[in-house]
Amino acid sequence: MIQKIKELPVVQKMVAQYDHLPRRDQQALIALTVALFIAIIYFAVWRPASAFHHEAVTDRTSAEALVVWMEGNRDVIQRISARDNTEMTGTRIEDGRALMSTVTRSAGEAGLSLQRFEPSGEDGIRVWLENAPFNQVAGWLETLNADYGIAIDQAALDRGKSPGLVSVRLTLQI
């Protein structure tokens, strides 16, 4: 294999050029080649491997702390999980009428005023809000999903007249 590489015309030309250089230039070229090789090894191998190792150690430490916390709070977590599962099965929306009433009622509870709403198929509703606080809209949508299993099918948000306000067009489905 090495013999085949030495027989290549490009390699032979480079060896001939190297042989014609003065001794000091040959030594400088060797030093530069070694420095370049070390730099490539450092930046292409060592540094990424070291960064990956550091990140893995940090992730492991975080995971260990989370496991310790979860073990310490096992009873609370199981109680919350059991409660959430019970609530979710008890409040699942099954038809379009219940969807419409749930969406309008929960919007009012979230402090949002629906500008317009209309049915969208058998299991959907289209909703429009104008100049609503983004944080309230986001919280309301999370509540709809978590408590009632209502999902966003389509959404369009536009920046409102003031910072933090949005105009929203949504299609929600059960």
C-alpha positions as CSV (number, residue, x, y, z in Angstrom):
1,M,0.0,0.0,0.0
2,I,2.7,2.5,1.0
3,Q,4.7,1.4,-2.1
4,K,1.7,2.3,-4.3
5,I,1.4,5.7,-2.7
6,K,5.2,6.4,-3.3
7,E,4.7,5.5,-6.9
8,L,2.1,8.2,-7.5
9,P,3.4,11.0,-9.7
10,V,2.1,13.7,-7.4
11,V,3.9,12.2,-4.4
12,Q,7.1,11.7,-6.4
13,K,7.0,15.4,-7.5
14,M,6.5,16.6,-3.9
15,V,9.4,14.4,-2.7
16,A,11.6,15.9,-5.5
17,Q,10.7,19.4,-4.5
18,Y,11.4,18.6,-0.8
19,D,14.8,17.2,-1.7
20,H,15.7,20.5,-3.6
21,L,14.9,22.7,-0.6
22,P,17.8,23.9,1.6
23,R,18.3,22.0,4.9
24,R,16.8,24.8,7.1
25,D,13.7,25.0,4.9
26,Q,13.3,21.2,5.1
27,Q,13.5,21.4,8.9
28,A,10.9,24.3,9.0
29,L,8.6,22.3,6.7
30,I,8.8,19.3,9.0
31,A,8.1,21.5,12.1
32,L,5.2,23.1,10.3
33,T,3.8,19.7,9.3
34,V,4.1,18.4,12.9
35,A,2.4,21.6,14.2
36,L,-0.4,21.3,11.7
37,F,-0.9,17.6,12.5
38,I,-1.1,18.4,16.2
39,A,-3.6,21.2,15.6
40,I,-5.8,19.0,13.5
41,I,-5.7,16.3,16.2
42,Y,-6.5,18.8,18.9
43,F,-9.3,20.7,17.1
44,A,-10.9,17.7,15.2
45,V,-10.6,15.0,17.8
46,W,-9.5,16.0,21.3
47,R,-11.6,19.2,21.8
48,P,-14.9,17.8,20.5
49,A,-14.4,14.6,22.6
50,S,-13.6,16.7,25.6
51,A,-16.6,18.9,25.2
52,F,-18.8,15.8,24.7
53,H,-17.4,14.2,27.9
54,H,-18.0,17.4,29.9
55,E,-21.6,17.7,28.6
56,A,-22.2,14.0,29.4
57,V,-20.9,14.4,32.9
58,T,-23.1,17.5,33.5
59,D,-26.1,15.6,32.1
60,R,-25.4,12.7,34.3
61,T,-25.1,14.9,37.4
62,S,-28.4,16.6,36.5
63,A,-30.1,13.2,36.0
64,E,-28.8,11.9,39.3
65,A,-30.1,14.9,41.1
66,L,-33.5,14.5,39.4
67,V,-33.6,10.8,40.4
68,V,-32.8,11.7,44.0
69,W,-35.5,14.4,44.0
70,M,-38.0,12.0,42.4
71,E,-37.3,9.2,44.9
72,G,-37.7,11.7,47.8
73,N,-41.0,12.9,46.4
74,R,-42.3,9.5,45.1
75,D,-45.6,9.6,47.1
76,V,-46.4,13.2,45.9
77,I,-45.6,12.3,42.3
78,Q,-47.8,9.2,42.4
79,R,-50.7,11.0,44.0
80,I,-50.5,13.8,41.4
81,S,-50.2,11.3,38.6
82,A,-53.2,9.3,39.8
83,R,-55.3,12.5,40.2
84,D,-54.4,13.7,36.7
85,N,-55.3,10.4,35.2
86,T,-58.6,10.4,37.0
87,E,-59.4,14.0,36.0
88,M,-58.4,13.3,32.4
89,T,-60.7,10.4,31.9
90,G,-63.6,12.1,33.7
91,T,-63.5,15.3,31.6
92,R,-62.8,14.1,28.1
93,I,-64.9,15.9,25.5
94,E,-66.9,13.6,23.2
95,D,-69.0,15.7,20.9
96,G,-69.1,19.1,19.1
97,R,-71.7,20.7,21.4
98,A,-69.7,19.9,24.5
99,L,-66.6,21.1,22.8
100,M,-68.2,24.5,22.0
101,S,-69.4,25.0,25.5
102,T,-66.2,23.9,27.1
103,V,-64.1,26.2,24.9
104,T,-66.3,29.3,25.5
105,R,-66.6,28.6,29.2
106,S,-62.8,28.0,29.7
107,A,-62.0,31.2,27.6
108,G,-64.1,33.2,30.1
109,E,-62.4,31.5,33.0
110,A,-59.0,32.4,31.5
111,G,-60.1,36.0,31.2
112,L,-60.3,35.9,27.4
113,S,-63.1,37.3,25.3
114,L,-63.8,35.3,22.1
115,Q,-64.6,37.7,19.2
116,R,-66.1,35.0,17.1
117,F,-66.5,31.2,17.1
118,E,-68.1,28.7,14.8
119,P,-68.3,24.9,14.4
120,S,-65.7,23.3,12.2
121,G,-66.9,19.8,11.1
122,E,-68.3,17.4,13.7
123,D,-65.5,17.5,16.2
124,G,-63.9,21.0,15.7
125,I,-64.5,24.7,16.4
126,R,-62.9,27.8,14.9
127,V,-62.1,30.6,17.4
128,W,-61.0,34.2,16.9
129,L,-59.5,36.4,19.6
130,E,-58.4,40.0,19.0
131,N,-55.7,41.9,21.0
132,A,-55.5,39.2,23.7
133,P,-52.6,38.8,26.1
134,F,-50.3,36.1,24.7
135,N,-49.5,34.6,28.1
136,Q,-53.2,34.2,28.8
137,V,-53.9,32.6,25.4
138,A,-51.0,30.2,25.8
139,G,-52.2,29.2,29.3
140,W,-55.7,28.8,28.1
141,L,-54.6,26.5,25.2
142,E,-52.5,24.4,27.6
143,T,-55.5,24.0,29.9
144,L,-57.7,22.9,27.1
145,N,-55.2,20.3,26.1
146,A,-54.2,19.1,29.5
147,D,-57.7,19.1,31.1
148,Y,-60.0,18.3,28.2
149,G,-57.8,16.7,25.5
150,I,-58.6,19.5,23.1
151,A,-55.9,19.9,20.5
152,I,-54.9,22.7,18.2
153,D,-55.5,21.7,14.6
154,Q,-54.5,25.0,13.0
155,A,-53.3,28.3,14.5
156,A,-52.4,31.7,13.2
157,L,-51.1,34.4,15.5
158,D,-50.5,38.0,14.6
159,R,-48.8,40.7,16.6
160,G,-51.3,43.0,18.3
161,K,-51.3,46.7,18.6
162,S,-49.4,46.7,21.9
163,P,-46.5,44.6,23.0
164,G,-47.6,41.2,24.5
165,L,-50.9,41.3,22.7
166,V,-51.9,39.0,19.8
167,S,-54.7,38.4,17.4
168,V,-55.4,34.7,17.1
169,R,-57.3,32.4,14.7
170,L,-57.5,28.8,15.9
171,T,-59.1,25.6,14.8
172,L,-59.5,23.3,17.9
173,Q,-60.4,19.6,17.7
174,I,-61.3,16.8,20.1
